[in-house]
Amino acid sequence: MKILVAPLNWGLGHASRCVPLVQGFLDEGHEVILGGDGESLTLLRRHFPKLRYTYLAPLNLRYSKGSRQVWAMLCALPKLIWWALKDHAMLQAVLREESIDRVISDNRFGLYSKSTECIYVTHQLHIILPKGWRWAETIASRLHARIYARFNKVWIPDYEEKERSLSGELGHPEMSDIRDQKSDVRYIGPLSRFKGYNDVRSGHEMVTETAVVLSGLEPQRTLLEQEIVNRYAGKDESVLIVQGLMHRPNTRIKRGNITLVPTMSDAELAKALLGAKHIIARSGYSTIMDLNALGLLKANGQQPTADIELIPTPGQPEQVYLAHFMAQKCTSK
């Protein structure tokens, strides 16, 4: 089987959670073609340098500098619609040239086709909106359902059992939210590039006292990095900041007790996280799945060795919800 795997370029999370999917397909003997744009495609290409790849429609969005993103997202809606239409057209061109048996789209709305099996990967069936817009959540969720109803299947990277869920109501909505969709919805379990790295946790020595993992759209990624640097500058505590910048030369910068590195390999990052006393990261869903895979979340019976600080991206209600959800889930165990 020939499979095209294409993640959304919105931070690195969509691409990182596609890594185990790609590896699984390769292990099963399938041919995989990578698709996408920007740093998410770069991440997949670094993990699988021998695989062919194809560029799809670029998506270049930015957040505002403030704590509210509603206006920035409303202004981006025409761009998102145009991007999805262009993505759809580019997929059709690829399908005319290649005999592709399956398309795996991680939140790329336009990657559907009647000529082949198309699967939509998302953890967010229920759309959470900012305060003041909560009245429109059901409408937004149903509009999203109309989008993924064009796909043959929907894969949710979470446990099917609500009590074990990592996505909460995002991935386990009331049926009224998705009553208009006709796709085959399946829970495939959490996806993490760190699966298997937790086998020998006890053998990990401390790499740094505080490990910081950054990702997401600018300028909020840079603003958080500056906040962390200001918080820890001149302290005795050793701090490692993984900037999540795929396009930068992978050289370490040492500033007193703070070390900055654009990216790290999966093995290096897993070692740093497992050996840290304190971990700071955005409360993105892929980050939560990674921490869960490493046994670092005090949830579902895990016994973490580090204090986890999840910081939502300002104005991104999904991450605000996940931060609160994980805090409640972890304290209740």
C-alpha positions in Angstrom: 0.0 0.0 0.0 1.2 3.5 -0.8 0.3 6.0 1.9 0.6 9.8 1.9 1.0 11.3 5.5 0.6 15.0 5.8 0.4 17.0 9.1 -0.8 20.5 9.7 2.0 23.1 10.0 0.9 24.7 13.2 3.7 24.3 15.7 5.5 20.9 15.7 2.9 18.8 17.5 0.9 17.6 14.5 4.1 16.4 12.8 5.6 14.8 15.9 2.5 12.7 16.5 2.7 11.5 12.9 6.1 10.0 13.5 4.7 6.8 15.1 2.1 6.5 12.4 4.8 6.7 9.7 7.0 4.2 11.5 4.1 1.8 12.0 3.2 1.9 8.3 6.9 1.3 7.4 7.1 -1.6 9.8 4.0 -3.1 8.1 5.8 -3.0 4.8 3.9 0.0 3.2 5.4 2.7 1.1 5.1 6.1 2.7 5.3 9.5 1.1 5.6 12.6 3.3 3.5 15.7 2.6 3.1 19.1 4.0 4.9 22.4 4.4 7.2 24.4 6.7 8.7 23.1 9.9 6.3 20.3 10.3 7.4 18.7 7.0 11.1 19.4 8.0 10.6 17.5 11.3 9.2 14.5 9.4 12.0 14.6 6.8 14.6 14.6 9.6 13.0 11.5 11.1 12.7 9.8 7.8 15.4 11.2 5.4 15.1 8.3 2.9 11.4 8.8 2.2 10.1 10.7 -0.7 8.1 13.9 0.0 5.8 16.4 -1.7 5.1 20.0 -0.9 1.5 20.9 -0.2 -0.1 24.3 0.3 1.9 26.5 2.8 0.1 27.9 5.8 1.9 30.9 7.4 -0.2 32.1 10.3 0.9 34.2 13.3 -0.7 34.9 16.6 -1.0 38.4 18.0 1.3 39.6 20.8 -1.5 40.0 23.3 -3.5 37.6 25.4 -6.4 37.5 23.1 -6.3 35.8 19.7 -9.9 36.1 18.6 -9.3 39.0 16.2 -6.2 37.4 14.8 -8.1 34.1 14.1 -11.1 35.9 12.6 -8.8 37.8 10.3 -7.2 34.5 9.4 -10.4 32.7 8.4 -10.3 33.8 4.7 -6.7 32.7 4.6 -7.6 29.3 6.1 -10.4 28.8 3.6 -8.1 29.7 0.7 -5.4 27.4 2.1 -7.7 24.4 2.4 -9.0 24.9 -1.2 -5.4 25.1 -2.5 -4.4 22.1 -0.4 -7.3 20.1 -2.0 -6.2 21.1 -5.5 -2.6 20.2 -4.9 -3.7 16.8 -3.5 -5.7 16.1 -6.6 -2.6 16.9 -8.7 -0.6 14.5 -6.6 -3.2 11.8 -7.0 -3.2 12.2 -10.8 0.6 11.6 -10.8 0.8 8.9 -8.1 -1.4 5.9 -7.4 -1.9 6.5 -3.7 -4.0 4.1 -1.7 -4.5 6.1 1.5 -4.1 9.7 2.6 -3.5 10.5 6.3 -4.4 14.1 7.0 -3.6 15.4 10.4 -5.9 18.4 10.6 -5.3 19.5 7.0 -8.9 20.2 6.0 -8.5 20.0 2.3 -6.9 16.6 1.9 -9.9 14.6 1.0 -10.8 12.9 -2.3 -13.4 10.6 -3.8 -10.7 8.6 -5.6 -8.9 7.2 -2.6 -9.3 6.4 1.1 -8.7 9.6 3.2 -8.4 9.6 6.9 -8.6 12.7 9.1 -6.5 12.7 12.4 -7.7 15.0 15.1 -8.1 15.1 18.9 -10.6 17.9 18.8 -14.1 16.9 17.8 -15.6 19.4 20.2 -14.4 22.9 19.5 -13.7 25.1 22.6 -14.0 28.9 22.0 -12.8 31.8 24.2 -15.0 33.3 26.9 -17.7 35.4 25.4 -17.9 33.0 22.4 -19.0 29.8 24.2 -22.5 30.2 22.8 -21.0 29.3 19.4 -19.1 26.2 20.4 -21.9 23.8 19.2 -22.0 25.7 15.9 -18.2 25.5 15.5 -18.2 21.8 16.3 -20.9 21.0 13.8 -19.0 23.1 11.1 -15.9 21.1 11.9 -18.0 17.9 11.6 -19.1 19.0 8.1 -15.4 19.3 7.2 -14.3 15.8 8.4 -17.5 14.2 7.1 -15.8 14.5 3.7 -13.2 11.9 4.9 -13.7 8.2 5.0 -12.5 7.8 8.6 -11.6 9.9 11.5 -8.8 8.7 13.8 -8.7 10.2 17.4 -5.3 9.7 19.1 -6.7 9.0 22.5 -8.1 6.2 24.7 -11.7 5.4 24.0 -12.5 5.1 27.7 -13.4 8.5 29.1 -11.8 7.7 32.5 -8.4 7.2 30.8 -8.8 10.1 28.3 -6.0 12.6 27.8 -8.2 15.0 25.6 -11.3 15.1 27.8 -14.3 16.6 26.2 -12.3 17.6 23.2 -12.1 14.1 21.9 -15.2 12.8 23.7 -17.9 15.3 22.9 -21.7 15.0 23.3 -23.1 13.3 20.2 -25.1 16.5 19.4 -21.8 18.2 18.5 -21.1 15.7 15.7 -24.5 14.6 14.7 -24.1 15.9 11.1 -20.9 13.9 10.4 -21.1 10.5 8.7 -17.5 9.4 9.0 -16.3 6.3 10.7 -14.9 7.7 14.0 -12.3 5.5 15.8 -10.1 5.9 18.8 -6.6 4.7 18.0 -4.9 5.4 21.3 -2.4 8.2 22.1 0.4 8.8 19.6 3.9 9.7 20.7 7.4 9.6 19.2 8.6 8.7 22.7 6.8 5.4 22.9 9.3 2.9 24.2 11.7 5.4 25.7 10.1 4.9 29.1 11.3 1.3 29.5 14.4 2.1 31.5 13.5 5.2 33.4 15.5 4.4 36.5 18.7 4.5 34.5 18.4 8.1 33.5 20.8 10.5 35.2 19.9 14.2 35.6 20.7 16.2 32.4 19.3 19.5 33.7 17.3 20.6 36.7 14.7 22.4 34.5 13.8 21.3 30.9 11.8 23.7 28.8 10.2 22.5 25.5 8.9 25.2 23.2 6.7 25.1 20.1 3.8 26.9 18.5 3.2 30.0 16.4 5.1 33.2 16.6 5.4 35.6 18.3 4.0 33.6 21.3 6.8 31.0 21.1 9.5 33.7 21.3 7.6 35.6 24.1 7.5 32.5 26.3 11.2 31.8 25.6 12.0 35.4 26.8 9.8 35.0 29.8 11.6 31.7 30.8 15.1 33.3 30.2 14.1 36.3 32.4 12.7 34.0 35.1 15.9 31.9 35.5 18.7 34.2 34.4 21.5 34.3 37.1 20.0 31.5 39.2 21.9 28.5 40.4 19.5 26.2 38.7 20.6 24.7 35.4 18.0 25.2 32.6 17.8 23.6 29.2 15.5 25.3 26.6 14.6 23.4 23.5 13.4 26.1 21.2 11.5 24.0 18.7 13.2 25.8 15.7 13.7 23.3 12.9 15.2 25.9 10.5 18.1 27.0 12.9 21.6 25.4 12.9 21.5 22.9 15.7 24.2 24.6 17.9 24.0 25.1 21.6 24.1 28.6 23.1 25.2 28.8 26.7 24.1 31.9 28.7 25.3 31.3 32.3 23.0 28.7 33.8 20.8 28.6 30.7 21.5 26.4 27.6 19.5 27.0 24.5 19.3 24.5 21.6 17.1 24.8 18.5 16.1 21.1 18.4 17.1 17.7 19.9 16.8 14.1 18.7 14.0 12.1 20.2 16.5 10.1 22.3 18.3 13.2 23.6 15.0 15.0 24.4 13.6 11.9 26.2 16.7 11.7 28.2 16.5 15.3 29.2 12.9 15.1 30.2 13.3 11.9 32.1 16.3 13.3 34.0 14.8 16.8 34.8 13.3 17.8 38.2 11.1 20.5 36.6 9.5 20.5 33.1 7.9 23.5 31.4 6.0 23.2 28.2 2.9 24.5 26.4 -0.3 22.5 27.2 -0.6 21.3 23.6 -2.2 17.9 23.1 0.9 16.3 21.4 3.0 17.5 24.4 0.6 15.9 26.8 0.7 12.6 24.8 4.6 12.7 24.9 4.7 13.3 28.7 2.2 10.5 29.1 4.3 8.1 27.0 7.3 8.9 29.2 5.3 8.3 32.4 5.8 11.9 33.5 2.1 12.7 34.1 0.5 11.8 37.4 -2.4 10.3 35.7 -3.7 6.8 34.9 -1.6 5.3 37.6 1.7 6.9 36.6 4.3 8.0 39.2 6.2 10.9 37.7 9.7 12.0 38.9 9.4 15.6 37.7 7.2 18.6 38.5 5.3 19.5 35.3 4.3 23.1 34.5 1.9 23.4 31.5 1.5 26.9 30.2 -1.3 27.5 27.7 -0.7 29.7 24.7 -2.5 33.0 25.5 -5.9 33.2 23.7 -5.9 29.5 22.7 -8.9 28.0 24.6 -8.1 24.4 23.7 -4.7 24.6 25.6 -6.4 26.5 28.5 -8.9 23.6 28.8 -6.2 20.9 28.5 -4.0 22.6 31.2 -7.0 22.7 33.6 -8.1 19.2 32.6 -4.7 17.7 33.2 -4.3 19.5 36.5 -7.6 18.1 37.8 -6.9 14.6 36.4 -3.5 14.5 38.0 -4.5 15.8 41.4 -7.5 13.4 41.6 -5.2 10.3 41.4 
